[in-house]
Amino acid sequence: MENYFKNSHILNCDCYVADYTNATDSRRGVVIATEPFDDIAYFHLKKYNRDQNLPYVAVNLEEYPGFIQGAKNCECVFSSLTEADHTWLLLLETKYCEVKNIERWAVSACRQMNTTLQKLKMLNLVDTSKKRIYFAYSVPGHDSEVPFGAFAFTQNDVLDFLEDEVYIYGYNTVLIATPQYLFVPHTPI
């Protein structure tokens, strides 16, 4: 994937993603950074053990306008670069919206991530039989509302995703646990 997406970044640290599109009237869009943003809420891809060597590729799909023409794609793709069986692949969609719209946007976000996954498969950039697939739906600035999309999906929807071996996380932080697994942080009750 890093060969196809020439502007991708190889990282081995925490990663932060923010979308400035609404805040700047589209003058600035999605930004991937290795330091937290101080002017906007963001998604955080966090290494659970900072000392562990877990490199991954980070792709900002906004830098590739021709990737999916005429279809709504997600904003970012991250993929473990560690040599192991069933390494993780994370597709991320952020929605900056009001609390009342969080659930409504969940289904749309999953469609966008699935469209992107299908395109990656079609281009032979991802072999889903060798990857553990995660969809992350993030609503930066609304941490008290996690998990996002919890009520947008029926049990059948969730089972369909699991049957396709896609795990859906509705959080603003996802933890890189191992080369094969991503987890969500513990949420205080």
C-alpha positions as CSV (number, residue, x, y, z in Angstrom):
1,M,0.0,0.0,0.0
2,E,2.8,2.4,0.8
3,N,4.1,2.0,-2.8
4,Y,0.7,2.9,-4.3
5,F,0.1,5.8,-2.0
6,K,3.4,7.7,-2.5
7,N,2.6,10.4,0.1
8,S,1.8,7.9,2.8
9,H,3.7,8.0,6.1
10,I,5.5,5.2,7.8
11,L,4.9,5.7,11.6
12,N,5.9,3.9,14.7
13,C,4.3,6.3,17.2
14,D,1.0,7.7,18.2
15,C,-0.9,9.3,15.4
16,Y,-3.6,12.1,15.4
17,V,-6.2,12.8,12.7
18,A,-8.2,16.0,12.4
19,D,-10.5,17.3,9.7
20,Y,-10.5,21.0,9.2
21,T,-12.9,21.0,6.3
22,N,-15.9,22.5,8.2
23,A,-13.8,24.8,10.4
24,T,-12.0,26.4,7.4
25,D,-14.8,26.4,4.7
26,S,-12.8,23.7,2.9
27,R,-9.6,25.7,2.7
28,R,-7.9,22.9,4.7
29,G,-9.0,19.3,5.0
30,V,-7.8,16.1,6.8
31,V,-4.4,16.3,8.5
32,I,-2.5,13.3,10.0
33,A,0.1,14.4,12.6
34,T,2.4,12.8,15.2
35,E,1.5,15.4,17.9
36,P,-1.9,16.3,19.3
37,F,-3.7,19.3,17.8
38,D,-4.3,22.2,20.1
39,D,-6.9,24.0,17.9
40,I,-9.4,21.2,17.0
41,A,-10.7,17.9,18.4
42,Y,-9.2,14.8,16.8
43,F,-9.0,11.0,16.5
44,H,-6.1,9.3,18.3
45,L,-4.4,6.1,17.1
46,K,-2.5,5.2,20.2
47,K,0.3,2.7,20.7
48,Y,-0.7,0.7,23.8
49,N,3.0,-0.1,24.5
50,R,5.1,2.8,23.3
51,D,8.3,0.8,23.5
52,Q,7.0,-2.0,21.2
53,N,8.2,-1.9,17.6
54,L,4.9,-1.7,15.6
55,P,5.4,0.2,12.4
56,Y,2.4,1.0,10.3
57,V,1.5,3.0,7.1
58,A,-0.8,6.0,7.4
59,V,-2.6,7.2,4.3
60,N,-4.6,10.4,4.0
61,L,-7.0,9.6,1.2
62,E,-7.7,13.3,0.6
63,E,-4.2,13.5,-1.0
64,Y,-5.4,11.1,-3.7
65,P,-8.5,12.7,-5.3
66,G,-8.5,10.1,-8.1
67,F,-8.6,7.1,-5.8
68,I,-12.4,7.0,-5.7
69,Q,-14.0,9.1,-8.3
70,G,-17.7,9.6,-7.9
71,A,-18.0,7.6,-4.6
72,K,-17.8,8.7,-1.0
73,N,-14.7,7.2,0.6
74,C,-13.4,7.4,4.1
75,E,-10.7,9.8,5.1
76,C,-7.8,7.6,6.2
77,V,-6.4,4.1,6.0
78,F,-3.8,2.6,8.4
79,S,-2.1,-0.7,8.0
80,S,0.3,-2.7,10.2
81,L,3.7,-3.3,8.5
82,T,4.8,-6.0,10.9
83,E,5.5,-9.3,9.3
84,A,2.9,-11.5,10.9
85,D,-0.3,-13.4,10.1
86,H,-3.6,-11.5,10.0
87,T,-2.1,-8.0,10.7
88,W,-4.6,-5.2,11.2
89,L,-6.0,-2.7,8.7
90,L,-7.9,0.3,10.0
91,L,-10.2,2.5,8.0
92,L,-11.2,5.8,9.6
93,E,-14.1,8.1,9.1
94,T,-14.6,11.2,11.3
95,K,-17.8,13.2,11.5
96,Y,-17.7,16.6,13.1
97,C,-21.4,17.0,14.1
98,E,-23.8,17.8,16.8
99,V,-24.7,15.2,19.4
100,K,-28.2,14.7,17.9
101,N,-26.6,13.6,14.5
102,I,-24.0,11.1,15.9
103,E,-26.2,8.0,15.5
104,R,-27.5,9.1,12.1
105,W,-24.0,9.5,10.6
106,A,-22.8,6.1,11.8
107,V,-24.4,4.1,8.9
108,S,-23.1,6.6,6.4
109,A,-19.6,6.4,7.9
110,C,-19.6,2.6,7.6
111,R,-20.7,2.8,4.0
112,Q,-17.8,5.1,3.2
113,M,-15.3,2.8,4.9
114,N,-16.8,-0.2,3.1
115,T,-16.6,1.6,-0.3
116,T,-12.9,2.3,0.4
117,L,-12.2,-1.3,1.5
118,Q,-13.8,-2.6,-1.7
119,K,-11.7,-0.2,-3.8
120,L,-8.5,-1.4,-2.0
121,K,-9.5,-5.0,-2.7
122,M,-10.3,-4.3,-6.3
123,L,-6.8,-2.7,-6.8
124,N,-5.2,-5.7,-5.0
125,L,-3.8,-3.4,-2.3
126,V,-5.4,-5.4,0.4
127,D,-5.9,-9.1,0.8
128,T,-8.7,-9.3,3.3
129,S,-8.0,-13.0,3.9
130,K,-4.7,-11.9,5.4
131,K,-5.9,-8.9,7.3
132,R,-8.0,-8.2,10.4
133,I,-10.3,-5.4,9.3
134,Y,-11.4,-2.5,11.6
135,F,-13.7,0.4,10.8
136,A,-13.4,3.3,13.2
137,Y,-16.2,5.9,13.3
138,S,-14.9,8.9,15.2
139,V,-16.8,12.0,16.3
140,P,-14.1,14.2,17.7
141,G,-15.1,16.4,20.6
142,H,-17.8,14.1,21.9
143,D,-15.9,11.6,24.1
144,S,-18.8,11.5,26.6
145,E,-21.0,9.9,23.9
146,V,-18.9,6.8,23.1
147,P,-19.4,4.3,21.7
148,F,-20.7,6.1,18.7
149,G,-23.2,4.4,16.5
150,A,-24.1,1.9,19.3
151,F,-27.8,2.3,18.5
152,A,-27.5,2.8,14.8
153,F,-26.8,-0.8,14.1
154,T,-29.2,-3.7,14.7
155,Q,-27.8,-7.0,16.0
156,N,-28.1,-8.4,12.5
157,D,-26.0,-5.5,11.1
158,V,-23.3,-6.3,13.7
159,L,-23.5,-10.0,12.9
160,D,-23.2,-9.2,9.2
161,F,-20.0,-7.2,9.8
162,L,-18.6,-9.9,12.0
163,E,-19.4,-12.5,9.3
164,D,-17.4,-10.4,6.9
165,E,-14.7,-10.2,9.6
166,V,-15.0,-6.4,10.0
167,Y,-14.9,-5.0,13.5
168,I,-16.6,-1.6,14.1
169,Y,-15.3,0.8,16.7
170,G,-17.2,4.0,17.6
171,Y,-14.5,5.8,19.5
172,N,-12.1,8.7,19.3
173,T,-9.2,6.6,20.4
174,V,-8.1,3.2,19.2
175,L,-5.2,1.3,20.7
176,I,-2.5,-0.5,18.7
177,A,-2.1,-3.5,20.9
178,T,-0.2,-5.9,18.7
179,P,0.6,-6.4,15.0
180,Q,-2.6,-8.3,14.7
181,Y,-5.0,-6.5,17.1
182,L,-6.5,-3.1,17.8
183,F,-8.6,-2.4,20.9
184,V,-10.6,0.4,22.3
185,P,-9.6,2.0,25.6
186,H,-11.5,1.1,28.8
187,T,-14.4,3.5,29.3
188,P,-15.2,4.6,32.8
189,I,-18.7,3.8,33.9
